[in-house]
């Protein structure tokens, strides 16, 4: 399986880390050059950054456009690819898991999320697929809230995301992906990928090693140009919350909301 790492060329420490990590895992990767804030003109920012539930920062627009490049790459390759942000930390069993997923040759799946990020997910009560060799189980993923640092995207999923983008505005990358309820998605357990800034909350390191270049959206407080603008964004957010609630009602009989397990011993 091809592995695509979204990498900003100024983040040399991150690339050094990934080279060391992938050497230990005996895996290869391709770099997808990330879009930077300097690539986005003010005109482009005004057209792309104000159509979601809140105003996006330029760095979030750049992140979204970087993920969009990987979706286009997957569609061009016409094969599933593992998409990573360059601060993704991989579990030791990832090579075996990728082989197992590739050999399983799922025909009706758009996306498999390998990541966790300190929030509960809504997944199926029943196991969708059990990989005995890699000790990983896959569950149907009905709703996720945060995290786009490590996911396998199939060409069908890439097409659905790009089709949606053709008729809707960009959002934060994970928000855009996981609010697309037309995607047939799975969640891996135990999680195989964690973003670097989550290693402290999950007890994998005693202190943070470096801050995210993007910065986490959950800590961002937007500023609005006027009351009318704020009201418009609040309406969009309310519509998004209603859609999430309706989704939960749709699947509640066959789903549960819980944290995904992580095996600390399986991380390098």
NORHU-V197609 format. One line per field, one symbol per residue. ss: DSSP state (@ for helix, = for strand, . for the rest). psi: psi as a letter, one per 30 degrees, with the letter a starting at -180 (. if undefined). burial: b if it has 16 or more other ideal C-beta (glycine too) atoms within 10 Angstrom, else e. A space follows every 50 residues. Layout:
# NORHU-V197609
ss = ???
psi = ???
burial = ???
This chain:
# NORHU-V197609
ss = .======....@@@@@@@@@@@@@@....====...@@@..@@@@@@@.. .......@@@@@@@@@@@@@@@@@@@@...=====..====..@@@@@@@ @@@@......===.==....===========....========......= ===.@@@@@@@@@@@.......@@@@@@......=====...===@@@.. ................@@@.......@@@@@@@@@@@@@@@@@@@@@@@@ @...====.....@@@=.
psi = kkkkkjkkffieeeeeeeeeefeefhlllkkjkkkleffjleeeeeffgg gaflkkleeeeeeeeeeeeeeeeeeefhlkkkkklggkkklfgeeeeeee eeffhkfhkekjkflligllljlkekkekjjeeghkkklkjekleljhfj kkkleeeeeeeeeeffglllakeeeeefgjffkjllkkklkfkkkeffee eggflflkellkeekkffgkjlkkfleeeeeeeeeeeeeeeeeeeeeeee gefglljlkklkjefgk.
burial = eebbbbbbeebeebbebbeebbeebeeebeebebbbeeebeeeebeebbb ebbbbbbbbbbbbbbbbbebbebbbeeeebbbbbbbbbbbbebbbbbbeb beeeebeebbbbbbbbbeeebbbbeeebbebeebebbbbbbbbbbbbbbb bbbbbbbbebbeeebeeebbbbbbbbbbbbeebbbbbbbbbbbbbbbbbe ebeeeeeeeeeebbeebeeeeeeeeeeeeeeebeeeeeeeeeebeebeee beeebeeeebebeeeebe
